[in-house]
Amino acid sequence: MTGPNMITPQNLMRQIGLPDGPIIVDVRIAEDIAPEDRAVPTTIFHDFYDFKGLLDRLSGRKAIIICHKGLKLSQGIAALIRAGGGTAEVLAGGFVGWNEAGLPTLPIELIAQSGRWVTRQKPKIDRIACPWLIKRFIDRDAEFMFVPRADVAAVADRFDAISFDTPDAPYGHNGENCSFDALLDAFGLRTEALNRMSDVIRAADTNNHNNDPQAAGLLAISVGLSKIHRDDNAMLDAGLTLYDALYRWARDGFTEGHAE
C-alpha cells in the first residue's frame, strides 16, 4: 500500500530509462545487503548518516529513496530532503517490495565497477547503444572514452575503465549477439522493451536487416549522425536522444502505425 510521497515499484520502473528519470538512492544498512545482493537499476548508494553529503549529491534533482522495506529509514531521509526544499519519494515496500514485484535488479558487484568505460572511436550503432543502456539503466554518471582500436585494452588498464564492443572486452559480440546483448545479460536487464530494442540494434549492427523491419532505418540514421558529428562525444550526445526515442517506441509505441 502506498501513501503520500511514496511510489510503487511498477511506477518507478516506468521512470527508469528516461532521460529525466529520478536519482535512486539506496540507503540500506550493511546488515540488509548480502555480498551477492542486487539493487534497483541506476541506484547510487549513500550512508544515511551523511545527509548533507546526500543533498549535495542530489543537486536539487528528484530522488527516490530505498531502504530494506520502505519504512523508517527511507521515510526519514525523504522527509529531511523535502524539509530542505528538495523533492523525494519513498519506494513502497523498499527493496524487498521491488524484488517481490519481479522487476529487474543489477548485481551490486558489477555496479561498483561501472564508473568509466572505453571503446573504439568512430561509433555508429552498438558503441552508442551500449552507452545509452549504461547511462539510462546502470550508472547515470558513467564516463565514456573513445580511443583507437589498438589502444583500448591499454587505456582500460591505465584508467581503470571497462572496455566494451572490442575484441577481448568483457562485453562484446558473442555469436549472433552484439555488445548490447552482452550488457543486457550480464546486468539482468532483459525486459520486454529492452529485448525489442536489442532485436533492432542487433540486426542493424550485424547487417542482418531482414531480421527486423526497423534495422535498416536505425542504420541509416546512425550513419547520418556519424556524418554530421565528427567528434565522438558529440555523436554520443546526439545518439542518446535517438535511443531515448527508440526505447519509447519499444516500450509504448511499437504497435502504432503512421496513420495513428
DRENDO-1510 file (C-alpha; in Angstrom, 1 decimal, always signed):
<recs>
REC; n; res; u; v; w
REC; 1; MET; +0.0; +0.0; +0.0 .
REC; 2; THR; +1.2; +3.5; -0.9 .
REC; 3; GLY; +0.7; +6.8; +0.8 .
REC; 4; PRO; +1.7; +10.4; +0.3 .
REC; 5; ASN; +5.2; +10.9; -1.1 .
REC; 6; MET; +5.5; +7.2; -2.0 .
REC; 7; ILE; +5.9; +5.4; -5.3 .
REC; 8; THR; +5.1; +1.8; -6.3 .
REC; 9; PRO; +7.8; -0.4; -7.8 .
REC; 10; GLN; +5.8; -0.6; -11.1 .
REC; 11; ASN; +5.5; +3.2; -11.3 .
REC; 12; LEU; +9.2; +3.7; -10.6 .
REC; 13; MET; +10.1; +1.2; -13.3 .
REC; 14; ARG; +8.2; +3.4; -15.7 .
REC; 15; GLN; +10.5; +6.3; -14.9 .
REC; 16; ILE; +13.8; +4.3; -15.1 .
REC; 17; GLY; +15.4; +4.6; -18.5 .
REC; 18; LEU; +14.0; +8.1; -19.2 .
REC; 19; PRO; +16.5; +11.0; -19.6 .
REC; 20; ASP; +14.7; +12.9; -16.8 .
REC; 21; GLY; +14.3; +10.0; -14.5 .
REC; 22; PRO; +14.8; +10.4; -10.7 .
REC; 23; ILE; +18.0; +9.8; -8.8 .
REC; 24; ILE; +17.5; +6.5; -7.0 .
REC; 25; VAL; +19.3; +6.4; -3.6 .
REC; 26; ASP; +19.7; +3.2; -1.7 .
REC; 27; VAL; +20.3; +3.8; +2.0 .
REC; 28; ARG; +20.1; +0.2; +3.2 .
REC; 29; ILE; +22.4; -0.6; +6.1 .
REC; 30; ALA; +25.1; -3.2; +5.7 .
REC; 31; GLU; +23.2; -5.9; +7.6 .
REC; 32; ASP; +20.5; -5.8; +4.9 .
REC; 33; ILE; +22.8; -6.2; +2.0 .
REC; 34; ALA; +24.4; -9.6; +1.3 .
REC; 35; PRO; +27.7; -9.8; -0.7 .
REC; 36; GLU; +25.8; -11.4; -3.6 .
REC; 37; ASP; +22.8; -9.0; -3.3 .
REC; 38; ARG; +21.4; -6.8; -6.1 .
REC; 39; ALA; +20.0; -3.3; -6.5 .
REC; 40; VAL; +17.4; -1.4; -8.4 .
REC; 41; PRO; +18.7; -0.1; -11.8 .
REC; 42; THR; +20.6; +3.2; -11.7 .
REC; 43; THR; +20.9; +3.1; -7.9 .
REC; 44; ILE; +23.5; +5.1; -6.1 .
REC; 45; PHE; +24.4; +4.0; -2.5 .
REC; 46; HIS; +24.7; +6.6; +0.2 .
REC; 47; ASP; +25.2; +6.4; +4.0 .
REC; 48; PHE; +22.0; +7.7; +5.6 .
REC; 49; TYR; +24.1; +9.4; +8.4 .
REC; 50; ASP; +25.7; +11.7; +5.8 .
REC; 51; PHE; +22.6; +13.7; +5.0 .
REC; 52; LYS; +24.4; +16.9; +3.9 .
REC; 53; GLY; +26.5; +14.9; +1.6 .
REC; 54; LEU; +23.4; +13.4; +0.0 .
REC; 55; LEU; +21.8; +16.8; -0.5 .
REC; 56; ASP; +25.0; +18.0; -2.3 .
REC; 57; ARG; +25.0; +14.9; -4.4 .
REC; 58; LEU; +21.4; +15.3; -5.5 .
REC; 59; SER; +21.9; +19.0; -6.6 .
REC; 60; GLY; +18.2; +19.6; -6.5 .
REC; 61; ARG; +17.2; +16.6; -8.6 .
REC; 62; LYS; +14.2; +14.5; -7.7 .
REC; 63; ALA; +15.1; +11.5; -5.5 .
REC; 64; ILE; +13.6; +8.1; -4.8 .
REC; 65; ILE; +14.8; +6.7; -1.5 .
REC; 66; ILE; +15.1; +3.0; -1.0 .
REC; 67; CYS; +15.7; +1.1; +2.2 .
REC; 68; HIS; +15.1; -2.6; +3.1 .
REC; 69; LYS; +11.3; -2.4; +3.5 .
REC; 70; GLY; +10.4; +1.2; +2.8 .
REC; 71; LEU; +9.8; +2.1; +6.4 .
REC; 72; LYS; +11.6; +4.3; +8.9 .
REC; 73; LEU; +15.0; +4.7; +7.2 .
REC; 74; SER; +13.8; +5.8; +3.8 .
REC; 75; GLN; +10.8; +7.7; +5.2 .
REC; 76; GLY; +13.1; +9.8; +7.4 .
REC; 77; ILE; +15.7; +10.6; +4.7 .
REC; 78; ALA; +12.9; +11.5; +2.2 .
REC; 79; ALA; +11.3; +13.8; +4.8 .
REC; 80; LEU; +14.6; +15.6; +5.5 .
REC; 81; ILE; +15.1; +16.1; +1.8 .
REC; 82; ARG; +11.7; +17.7; +1.5 .
REC; 83; ALA; +12.2; +19.8; +4.6 .
REC; 84; GLY; +15.4; +21.1; +2.9 .
REC; 85; GLY; +13.4; +22.2; -0.1 .
REC; 86; GLY; +14.1; +19.1; -2.3 .
REC; 87; THR; +11.8; +16.6; -3.9 .
REC; 88; ALA; +11.9; +13.0; -2.6 .
REC; 89; GLU; +9.6; +9.9; -2.6 .
REC; 90; VAL; +10.0; +6.6; -0.9 .
REC; 91; LEU; +9.8; +3.3; -2.8 .
REC; 92; ALA; +6.8; +1.4; -1.3 .
REC; 93; GLY; +8.0; -1.8; +0.2 .
REC; 94; GLY; +11.6; -0.9; -0.2 .
REC; 95; PHE; +14.0; -3.3; -2.0 .
REC; 96; VAL; +12.0; -6.2; -0.7 .
REC; 97; GLY; +8.9; -4.9; -2.4 .
REC; 98; TRP; +10.8; -4.3; -5.7 .
REC; 99; ASN; +12.2; -7.8; -5.6 .
REC; 100; GLU; +8.8; -9.3; -4.9 .
REC; 101; ALA; +7.4; -7.5; -7.9 .
REC; 102; GLY; +9.8; -9.4; -10.1 .
REC; 103; LEU; +11.4; -6.2; -11.6 .
REC; 104; PRO; +15.0; -6.1; -12.9 .
REC; 105; THR; +17.8; -5.9; -10.4 .
REC; 106; LEU; +21.5; -5.3; -11.0 .
REC; 107; PRO; +24.4; -7.2; -9.3 .
REC; 108; ILE; +25.9; -4.8; -6.8 .
REC; 109; GLU; +29.4; -6.2; -7.6 .
REC; 110; LEU; +29.0; -5.0; -11.2 .
REC; 111; ILE; +27.5; -1.6; -10.3 .
REC; 112; ALA; +30.6; -0.9; -8.2 .
REC; 113; GLN; +32.8; -1.4; -11.3 .
REC; 114; SER; +30.8; +0.6; -13.8 .
REC; 115; GLY; +32.1; +4.2; -13.5 .
REC; 116; ARG; +34.3; +4.6; -16.5 .
REC; 117; TRP; +34.1; +2.8; -19.9 .
REC; 118; VAL; +36.2; +2.7; -23.0 .
REC; 119; THR; +35.7; +1.5; -26.6 .
REC; 120; ARG; +36.8; +2.1; -30.1 .
REC; 121; GLN; +36.5; +5.5; -31.7 .
REC; 122; LYS; +34.1; +6.4; -34.5 .
REC; 123; PRO; +31.0; +4.8; -33.0 .
REC; 124; LYS; +27.8; +4.3; -35.0 .
REC; 125; ILE; +25.4; +1.7; -33.5 .
REC; 126; ASP; +26.5; -0.7; -30.8 .
REC; 127; ARG; +29.0; +1.7; -29.4 .
REC; 128; ILE; +26.3; +4.3; -29.0 .
REC; 129; ALA; +23.5; +1.9; -27.9 .
REC; 130; CYS; +25.7; +0.5; -25.1 .
REC; 131; PRO; +26.5; +3.9; -23.5 .
REC; 132; TRP; +22.8; +4.7; -23.7 .
REC; 133; LEU; +21.9; +1.5; -21.9 .
REC; 134; ILE; +24.6; +2.1; -19.3 .
REC; 135; LYS; +23.6; +5.7; -18.6 .
REC; 136; ARG; +19.9; +5.0; -18.5 .
REC; 137; PHE; +19.8; +1.7; -16.7 .
REC; 138; ILE; +23.1; +1.1; -14.9 .
REC; 139; ASP; +25.1; +4.3; -14.0 .
REC; 140; ARG; +23.6; +7.7; -14.8 .
REC; 141; ASP; +27.0; +9.4; -14.2 .
REC; 142; ALA; +29.1; +6.9; -16.3 .
REC; 143; GLU; +32.0; +8.3; -18.3 .
REC; 144; PHE; +32.9; +7.1; -21.8 .
REC; 145; MET; +36.2; +7.2; -23.7 .
REC; 146; PHE; +36.6; +6.6; -27.4 .
REC; 147; VAL; +40.2; +5.7; -28.4 .
REC; 148; PRO; +41.9; +4.0; -31.3 .
REC; 149; ARG; +41.2; +0.2; -31.6 .
REC; 150; ALA; +44.8; -0.7; -30.7 .
REC; 151; ASP; +44.8; +1.3; -27.5 .
REC; 152; VAL; +41.5; +0.2; -25.9 .
REC; 153; ALA; +43.0; -2.5; -23.7 .
REC; 154; ALA; +45.9; -0.4; -22.5 .
REC; 155; VAL; +43.6; +2.6; -21.8 .
REC; 156; ALA; +41.2; +0.4; -19.9 .
REC; 157; ASP; +44.1; -0.8; -17.7 .
REC; 158; ARG; +45.7; +2.6; -17.1 .
REC; 159; PHE; +42.5; +4.4; -16.4 .
REC; 160; ASP; +40.6; +1.6; -14.5 .
REC; 161; ALA; +37.9; +1.5; -17.2 .
REC; 162; ILE; +35.7; -1.3; -18.5 .
REC; 163; SER; +36.2; -2.0; -22.2 .
REC; 164; PHE; +33.3; -2.9; -24.5 .
REC; 165; ASP; +32.5; -3.7; -28.1 .
REC; 166; THR; +36.1; -4.5; -29.0 .
REC; 167; PRO; +37.9; -7.9; -29.2 .
REC; 168; ASP; +38.7; -9.5; -25.8 .
REC; 169; ALA; +36.5; -6.9; -24.0 .
REC; 170; PRO; +34.3; -8.2; -21.1 .
REC; 171; TYR; +31.2; -7.0; -23.1 .
REC; 172; GLY; +31.4; -7.8; -26.8 .
REC; 173; HIS; +29.9; -9.8; -29.6 .
REC; 174; ASN; +29.2; -13.4; -29.0 .
REC; 175; GLY; +27.9; -15.4; -32.0 .
REC; 176; GLU; +24.9; -13.6; -33.4 .
REC; 177; ASN; +24.6; -11.4; -30.3 .
REC; 178; CYS; +26.1; -7.9; -30.1 .
REC; 179; SER; +27.6; -6.0; -27.2 .
REC; 180; PHE; +24.2; -4.5; -26.3 .
REC; 181; ASP; +23.0; -8.1; -25.7 .
REC; 182; ALA; +26.1; -8.9; -23.6 .
REC; 183; LEU; +25.3; -6.0; -21.2 .
REC; 184; LEU; +21.6; -6.9; -21.0 .
REC; 185; ASP; +22.6; -10.5; -20.0 .
REC; 186; ALA; +25.3; -9.5; -17.5 .
REC; 187; PHE; +23.3; -6.9; -15.7 .
REC; 188; GLY; +19.9; -8.8; -15.8 .
REC; 189; LEU; +18.1; -6.2; -17.9 .
REC; 190; ARG; +16.1; -8.5; -20.2 .
REC; 191; THR; +12.8; -6.6; -20.1 .
REC; 192; GLU; +10.3; -6.8; -22.9 .
REC; 193; ALA; +11.1; -3.3; -24.2 .
REC; 194; LEU; +14.8; -3.7; -24.0 .
REC; 195; ASN; +14.6; -7.1; -25.8 .
REC; 196; ARG; +12.6; -5.4; -28.5 .
REC; 197; MET; +15.3; -2.7; -28.8 .
REC; 198; SER; +18.0; -5.3; -28.8 .
REC; 199; ASP; +16.4; -7.1; -31.8 .
REC; 200; VAL; +16.6; -3.8; -33.8 .
REC; 201; ILE; +20.1; -3.0; -32.7 .
REC; 202; ARG; +21.5; -6.5; -33.3 .
REC; 203; ALA; +20.0; -6.6; -36.8 .
REC; 204; ALA; +21.3; -3.1; -37.7 .
REC; 205; ASP; +24.8; -3.7; -36.1 .
REC; 206; THR; +25.3; -7.0; -37.9 .
REC; 207; ASN; +23.8; -6.0; -41.2 .
REC; 208; ASN; +21.0; -8.6; -40.9 .
REC; 209; HIS; +18.3; -6.2; -41.8 .
REC; 210; ASN; +15.9; -8.9; -42.8 .
REC; 211; ASN; +15.7; -9.9; -39.1 .
REC; 212; ASP; +13.9; -6.8; -38.0 .
REC; 213; PRO; +12.0; -4.2; -40.1 .
REC; 214; GLN; +13.4; -1.2; -38.1 .
REC; 215; ALA; +17.0; -2.2; -38.6 .
REC; 216; ALA; +17.7; -0.5; -41.9 .
REC; 217; GLY; +16.2; +2.7; -40.6 .
REC; 218; LEU; +18.4; +2.6; -37.5 .
REC; 219; LEU; +21.5; +2.1; -39.6 .
REC; 220; ALA; +20.6; +4.9; -41.9 .
REC; 221; ILE; +20.0; +7.4; -39.1 .
REC; 222; SER; +23.2; +6.3; -37.3 .
REC; 223; VAL; +25.3; +6.7; -40.4 .
REC; 224; GLY; +23.8; +10.1; -41.0 .
REC; 225; LEU; +24.5; +11.2; -37.4 .
REC; 226; SER; +28.1; +10.0; -37.8 .
REC; 227; LYS; +28.5; +12.2; -40.9 .
REC; 228; ILE; +27.1; +15.2; -39.0 .
REC; 229; HIS; +29.2; +14.7; -35.9 .
REC; 230; ARG; +32.8; +14.0; -36.5 .
REC; 231; ASP; +33.5; +14.3; -32.7 .
REC; 232; ASP; +32.8; +11.0; -30.9 .
REC; 233; ASN; +31.4; +12.7; -27.8 .
REC; 234; ALA; +29.1; +14.9; -29.9 .
REC; 235; MET; +28.0; +11.7; -31.7 .
REC; 236; LEU; +27.2; +10.2; -28.3 .
REC; 237; ASP; +25.2; +13.2; -27.2 .
REC; 238; ALA; +23.1; +13.0; -30.4 .
REC; 239; GLY; +22.8; +9.3; -30.2 .
REC; 240; LEU; +21.4; +9.3; -26.7 .
REC; 241; THR; +18.4; +11.2; -28.0 .
REC; 242; LEU; +18.0; +8.7; -30.8 .
REC; 243; TYR; +18.0; +5.7; -28.4 .
REC; 244; ASP; +15.7; +7.6; -26.0 .
REC; 245; ALA; +13.2; +7.7; -28.8 .
REC; 246; LEU; +13.8; +4.0; -29.8 .
REC; 247; TYR; +13.2; +3.0; -26.2 .
REC; 248; ARG; +9.9; +4.8; -26.0 .
REC; 249; TRP; +8.9; +3.2; -29.3 .
REC; 250; ALA; +9.9; -0.2; -27.9 .
REC; 251; ARG; +8.0; +0.3; -24.7 .
REC; 252; ASP; +5.0; +2.3; -25.6 .
REC; 253; GLY; +4.6; +2.8; -29.4 .
REC; 254; PHE; +5.6; -0.4; -31.2 .
REC; 255; THR; +2.0; -1.1; -32.2 .
REC; 256; GLU; +1.4; +2.3; -33.8 .
REC; 257; GLY; +1.5; +3.0; -37.5 .
REC; 258; HIS; +1.9; +6.2; -39.4 .
REC; 259; ALA; -1.9; +6.9; -39.6 .
REC; 260; GLU; -2.1; +7.0; -35.8 .
</recs>
